[in-house]
Amino acid sequence: MSPDEFRHWGREVVDWIADYMERVEAYPVAPSVEPGEIRAQLPAQPPEEGEPFDAILRDVNAILLPGVMHWQSPNFFGYFPCNNSGPSILGEMISAGLGVQGMLWATSPACTELETHVLDWLVELLDLPRHFKSDSLGGGVIQDSASSATLCAIVTARERATAGQSNQTGVVASLTAYATAQTHSSVEKGIRIAGLGSDNLRLVETDDQYRMRSDRLRQAIAADLAAGRKPCFVCATVGTTSTTAIDPLAEIGPICRQYDLWLHVDAALAGTAALCPEFRFIHEGLEWADSYCFNPHKWMFTNFDCDCFFVRDRAALTRALSVLPDYLRNKATESGKVIDYRDWQIPLGRRFRALKLWFVIRWFGAAGLKAMVREHVALAQHLARWVDSDPRFERMAPVPLNLVCFRHRGGDAATQQILDRVNGSGKAFLSHTRLRDRLALRMCIGQTHTQRRHVEAAWRLIAEAADDLHSDKPSGS
Amino acid sequence: MSPDEFRHWGREVVDWIADYMERVEAYPVAPSVEPGEIRAQLPAQPPEEGEPFDAILRDVNAILLPGVMHWQSPNFFGYFPCNNSGPSILGEMISAGLGVQGMLWATSPACTELETHVLDWLVELLDLPRHFKSDSLGGGVIQDSASSATLCAIVTARERATAGQSNQTGVVASLTAYATAQTHSSVEKGIRIAGLGSDNLRLVETDDQYRMRSDRLRQAIAADLAAGRKPCFVCATVGTTSTTAIDPLAEIGPICRQYDLWLHVDAALAGTAALCPEFRFIHEGLEWADSYCFNPHKWMFTNFDCDCFFVRDRAALTRALSVLPDYLRNKATESGKVIDYRDWQIPLGRRFRALKLWFVIRWFGAAGLKAMVREHVALAQHLARWVDSDPRFERMAPVPLNLVCFRHRGGDAATQQILDRVNGSGKAFLSHTRLRDRLALRMCIGQTHTQRRHVEAAWRLIAEAADDLHSDKPSGS
């Protein structure tokens, strides 16, 4: 494709994206397709000859679009958001156009230095501990996801606990780690991948608000020590996936320090709230953390993938992950003056992801980002009040930020019926979780373009679905 | 940013990319900046108020562009290529614009189904073993990199070898794995991350062409068995990083089968060559592999990240990597009729990466892709002949495909001087490796836009640098 052809089709695609932005609110949020329905429309064999670009774009519209969930719809309230925004897409475009591979500082100094710089900015913007800045012994790096960040933290913790002798003597078999049943599944996955074994992950009891009980954590560590095990890692969560519960870092931290456990803090969704001083309570005690991550690709309007991972001791991280073959040796690395981010992550290669994050921060400014976060939190607080004031519903968890969990008092079947009705309407999309063995609706207010009218309309849908629960009539949506 | 603002700035960015495509050949391939030079030009504090987009774009040009390596220059011959192409960038744009998150089939059926479909196409296009197709017990998935694919293979091999009891009894400490000193560093990294320990990775001797010696592999396995160890994993390479050596799969495979070892085949760069029937010799014996990966983001003109990872037994992979929390349960998953790719990879979330690969295959067609690969291989064969016919140079390895390794007969210092001179000129970029403890230049012909004139010009530069080696005159480039 020549530059001029790219210029032509690039404009078409930009218009396609702008049109999509304008129309997305009107699309049914969740697709209604059966397994295999999309594939059945695609030719079984790849084309031998090239095809014109407009044929490809036509198939995007005709075949793919009916089969996507519209995560960028302001009526999307499911899971946690996975937002984009105009400046973020433009940053991703330039990243794809430049096509640099930043595995080493030397393979694109600007790629590494902008990333370090923007992650230092985020320490300022979220008021994170200073030891996460690059002018300390720590620093930050962009990962694809909190799962990968957590895995890096676990592997580093394992190496620290075994003094780099992991698996020479079966010592890994003695290691134990700690989280809660509310902790994200990526922690169990990481524990498995790192060879610690799911059974060595202790699920510490939570309190009535789904927060880790620090007294139970202390007891679990003591019991493991008494049994000859070697506790090495704790994952605390700021904003759990089910309910955005906030584990008490200020209590957990001193315990980790006392027993020399690595404390990783996962704030994938909630971290962004710390843009606003009034929400910085979520990070109380974060100064105890050895590592921390949050995902701008969730609530900071930066498209997937973009997780920001900070460590207090970058040497510990790179000791765990660095392997330096001859073909990657270079003078800059040997000078010790540069960061080679390949040693901070699982993959070797990396694209220029800092661009989109830099674009987002500069376009919106701190003030613009704060205003959006504040609006989302305010809308969630409204929603919580509407739930509380409707006798048919029961709120299932506190709402510290922008997620409301609630159920119909009629039980799981009624709650499921409401979920199916709302999602089936295409007018909004919620997801669910189980809390104290009861089905709960999860409604997260955090999509880039969600405004009050979208939340109000979704709540009306939910209320109407509840109205119709015991009706024999066909549902009158 | 409103849709109309996006429309406006999107066109500017498309023009920026098209202009970059037109100009990239003229830029010095490698930047000449000092550590910290880019950061020093960026404001220490993030902006409180939003900034106009043209200010951001101006800084991309003024601050960042001088600090990037131009991987998309046709004069880029270093490392392995990390290519983009027009259709690939357009695919990445639509992926960013749609912003879907395909962790589950249910969270965007089209994202999953297109990926499965395109990976099945690749089985056809490369003539891979049929058990890698999704209608068998196996299948394919897009990973960010071969490093991550290899880690998934290692973890699956570990779980298979320990019957899922990894680390309950310290059994992981008994596991051993096999590769060669020429195997990519990601294998040692994966072995470490998975908790097997670097010391349990055996580096099997290679032959005089840097290929794994299968007799030595057999001996190493036998020795470990005799010592009570449990061999579990072999990584064979099709196209090693240093020299594109091709391990003898047809000899290695039966040994792995005999001893029940997982055979992973890493063809990150070279796999693409199998588009052309005349290069399919590289995959001879691939039918023995349990898993296989290659990177369209290297030589198939699809921008980073895009590694295609195939497994023979997808159930083994998902058993190793699946953790299913309540909030991700859904009817489609429970029906057993769909693929949830979150269980095929380290991260949970994933973007719509199949789009760019689909765009590339459709735009170029199989015929177009084959023609580009053939041209690159032919150019590399020309280069090898030029090297062979110049008495000052010594070729250091066979050239089965598109990488030529050679040195100046004057030794490491002379070779280094040539490398520095060529790279310092900005007119071409090579990288290096060490072979039999001697410095070798690596020149890989595989950038999307590299033509004969670029290879000729680079060879002239190299020859001139050799001319000037013993000259006292200032170099007359």
Interface residues (C-beta under 8 A of the other chain):
Chain A: M1 S2 P3 D4 E5 F6 R7 W9 G10 R11 V13 V14 D15 W16 I17 A18 D19 Y20 M21 E22 P31 V33 P35 G36 E37 I38 R39 L42 Q45 P46 P47 E48 E49 G50 E51 F53 A55 I56 V60 I63 L64 L65 P66 G67 V68 M69 H70 W71 Q72 Y79 C82 N83 N84 S85 G86 P87 S88 I89 L90 E92 M93 I94 A96 G97 L98 G99 V100 Q101 W105 A106 T107 S108 P109 A110 C111 E113 L114 T116 H117 W121 L122 E124 L125 D144 S145 S147 S148 L151 V155 R158 S166 N167 Q168 T169 G170 V172 A173 H184 S185 S186 E188 K189 R192 I193 A194 G195 L196 G197 D199 N200 T241 S242 H297 N303 F304 D305 A320 L321 V323 L324 P325 D326 Y327 L328 A332 S335 K337 V338 I346 P347 L348 G349 R350 R351 L355 W358 F359 I361 R362 W363 F364 G365 A366 A367 G368 S431 H432 T433 R434 R442
Chain B: M1 S2 P3 D4 E5 F6 R7 W9 G10 R11 V13 V14 D15 W16 I17 A18 D19 Y20 M21 E22 P31 V33 P35 G36 E37 I38 R39 L42 Q45 P46 P47 E48 E49 G50 E51 F53 A55 I56 V60 I63 L64 L65 P66 G67 V68 M69 H70 W71 Q72 Y79 C82 N83 N84 S85 G86 P87 S88 I89 L90 E92 M93 I94 A96 G97 L98 G99 V100 Q101 W105 A106 T107 S108 P109 A110 C111 E113 L114 T116 H117 W121 L122 E124 L125 D144 S145 S147 S148 L151 V155 R158 S166 N167 Q168 T169 G170 V172 A173 H184 S185 S186 E188 K189 R192 I193 A194 G195 L196 G197 D199 N200 T241 S242 H297 N303 F304 D305 A320 L321 V323 L324 P325 D326 Y327 L328 A332 S335 K337 V338 I346 P347 L348 G349 R350 R351 F352 L355 W358 F359 I361 R362 W363 F364 G365 A366 A367 G368 S431 H432 T433 R434 R442
